[in-house]
């Protein structure tokens, strides 16, 4: 098939794209060479609400003082500019394996945004950014099994990698046909509750927030993902890594950083994820990890070289998600017709032993134990 025809079919039907090569992607790492990161502003937190194919999310992760793990998420999705849908997801994990996790996923009606597009509203749902731009309030009454009323306040600056936080896809960088963008609040505090059939979950504790935009079909942008959210008494670390499909040269993009209260230690695109040991999955061919190593490198604002390592056993995966079985119908529409696409998410939160973040700033070495929530996602070969 001619490449132009294959590309046109892929854009409409979601089928495999032609091989464009690594020159068809402009990684945010290029910006990060001169500007490793930029402090996130209120404008950075605006919803893009694209009118073309996209998946845009705001996700809040909670590690509570009482030892609970949960998240809440709004997903905005547009399928080929034809249909827009929104979903509210929440999950309360059962860390001891004594019962199933509480997973709730509800379509939202009458979605709309505030005039400045920093807040999201739908029937019985609101995710509002405060006037000072320092906190979010998340409220949802859409599912009586998970009634969410939580406030998340950042205690360290947020950031985007480079100047835009965005990787561009396309053979003409001036007119890209796709994009990937992340804005992070790595270190936050949360207050409030998620009311469940087993009683209220007190969300008081640490939190992390990420606003992500995949401005194209998700399986065209990435073939696999790794995600790390580490929260310690003094330091937080976040790392998001994705690898493009072969159509874009299997390019690896890392975005992340290390922060503590009131300060970004360093952030940028110099990171790495290594699956140190593989457990695999007996039900499919995905090489699910059992041990992992996350690495960050950068420079502090006063010019000191800095790096960090977080390495250890993941223990058994906390959950294994067959995305096509669990996600709302609109996501199925986006990946319709994709050959070889069988997305699975493996979620981890080691409980038997805390992991240690090893941080080096100039000649100073710091070690801190904390809690990890991690994901390894496989979409296509």
Helices and strands as residue ranges (DSSP letters): H 3-13, G 22-24, E 25-26, H 28-32, E 37-39, G 43-45, E 54-64, E 69-79, E 83-92, E 102-107, E 112-113, E 120-122, E 125-129, E 135-140, E 147-154, E 159-161, E 166-169, G 173-175, E 178-196, E 199-202, E 205-214, H 218-221, E 224-232, E 235-243, G 246-248, E 252-260, E 263-268, E 271-278, E 289-299, E 305-313, E 319-322, H 323-326, H 329-334, E 344-348, E 355-361, E 364-378
